[in-house]
């Protein structure tokens, strides 16, 4: 049902979504430009690439701390951090450039569907088939993001991590599966089916009356 009355919360979400959408497009353009620079090797080997290390590390160096007037021996067991590729090899930069582009494109797909969903709600179209389909699309996008995240972390480990050597830390093969993405995807998918069932029941009731 269409309505002219729009709650403040809906208006805030709608206009915030519009702003973020255009920012997403800017990020996409910049990411494409960055990939062009990587593949043309415009930076040479002088680029300083920093990226999150997706696997856990175990520190082998112990330390001490003063607490309650006594000295306590300590050591790091597990940690996450960033890694700096000093004078980054152009081939390494290309790998991360493509990975970043895929992440941005999947994120944009999810957000475009969210934008369309919010836009329909803003215009008063809520429990409609085409709007409910947006929820399904977001769920599929989140599943794709989750699968890519697992592939990326596994590839990162086998391509880079296995050959890394440090003095005071040991890099493990443990990494987070980001299962929360899958949980949210399943929730959205179930929610879309609940809404769709409600729409069918409403139409059946209208036909009966």
N, C-alpha and C positions, 0 to 999 in steps of 0.2 A: 504494500500500500504506500502511495506517495504522500508525503506530508511536507508542509512548508516550515514547520517548527523544527529547528535544529538545536539540540542542546549544546551548551558551551563546550563540553568535553569533546563532542563529535567535531565541532568546528576547529578546535585546537589540534586534534589528531589529524584532521584532513589537511590543514595548512602546513602542519609540521611534516606530514608525509610528502607534500608537494615540494617543500624545500629540500628534504633529504633525497628525493628522487633526482632532482637536478644536480645535487652534489654527487650522487652516484654516477650520473652521466659524465660529469667532469672527471671523476676518478677513472672511469672506463677509458676516456680519451687519453688521459695521462698514462694509463697502463699500456694502451696500444702504442703510444709514442715511445714509452720505455722499452717495449719489446722490439720496436724498429731500431732503436739505438743499440740494443744488445746484439741483435742479429747482424747489424751492419758493423759491429765492433767499434762503435764510435768512441767508447771510453777506453779502448785498448785494455791493458792489464793494470791500469792505474785506479780502477774503481775499488772502493772500499765497501763491500757488501756485508751488511749485518742482517742476520735472520734468527728467528727463534729456533732453539734446538728442541725438536719435538720428542726427544727421548730423555730419560732420567740419567743422571750421572752420580756416581759414588765417589766421594772424596777419600783419598788415602792419607791425607795429612791431618794430624791431630792438632788441637789447640787447647788453650786454657782460658778460664774466666774466673774473675773474683766475685763471689756472691756470699752474702751473710758472713763476711770476714774470713772466708776460706777459699782456697783455690780449687776449682773444679776442672777436671780434664774433660774435654769435649771433642767430638768429631762430627762432621757432616755425614749423614747416612745417604740421603737422597736429595737431589736438587734439580731444578730446571733453570735454564738461562738462555742467553743469546750467544751466537758464535760470530766471529768476525773473520771473514775471508780476506786476508791481507793481500792487496794487489790482486783482486779477484780474477781468476782465469775466465776468459770470455765464454767458454763452453759451460762453466758452472753458472754464470750469469744468465745464459739462455734458458737453462733448466728452470731456474727460479722465476724468470720472466714469464715463461709459459704457465707455470703453476699459479702465479699471481693472476694472470689473465683468466684462467679457468675459474679461480675462486671469485673474482669480480663478476664474471658472467653468470655464474650460478646464483650468486647473491643478488645480482640485478634481476634475474628471472623471478626469484622469490619475492623481491620487493615490488616488482612491476605488478605481480598478482595481488600483493597486499594493497598497493596503491589503487588498483581497480576495485578491489573489495571495499576499501574505505570510501572511494568515490561513489560507489553505488549506495552504500549506507548513508552517505551525506545527502544524496539525492532522494533518499527514502525507499530505495529498493533493497530490502534486507533478505527476507525469506523467498528468494527467487532462485530458480535452477541455475541461471548463468552466474549468479553471485556465489552460490554454494560451490560451484565448480572451481572458483578461485581458491577456496579452502583446500580442495583436493590438489590443485596445482602447487600450492605452497607446501603441502605435505610431500609431494613427489620431489620438489626442489630440495627440501631438507634431507630426504633420503639420498638424493644424488650428492649433496654436500657431504653427508656422513660417509658415503662410499669413497668419494674422492679423498677425504681426510685420511681414511685408513690406507688408501693406496699411496698417498703422498708420504705419510710417515714411514710406511714400509720401504718405499723407494729411497727415501732420504737415508734410512739406516743402511741399506745394502749398497747404495752408491757412494755415500760419504762417511758415515759414522764408523763402519767396520775398519776403515783404514786410518782413522784418527789416532794419534798417540800423544799422551800428555804425561807429565811427571807425577802430578799429585791427584789425579782423578781417573776413575775408570768409568767409561761410558757403557751403560747397559742397553739392552734391547727393549726395555720396558717403556711403554708409552700409553697415554690415555686414549681410550676408544671414543671419547665424547659421546657416550651413549645417550646423553640428554637430548641430543639432536634427534635421535631415533624415537625417543619417548614423545617429544613435541610433535614429530611428524605423525606418529600413530594417533596421538590425541586429536590433531587437526583432521585426520582422515576419518576417525570415528565421529567427530563432531559434525563433519559434512554429511555423513550418512544419517545421523540423527535428524539434522535439519531437513534432509531430503525426505525422510520418512514423514516428518511433520507436514511438509508441503503436500505430499501425496494424500495424507489423511484429510488435510484441509480441503483439497480439491474434491475428494470423494464426498466430504460432508456437504460441499456447495452443490454438487450434482444431485445428492440425495434430497436436499431441501428444494 
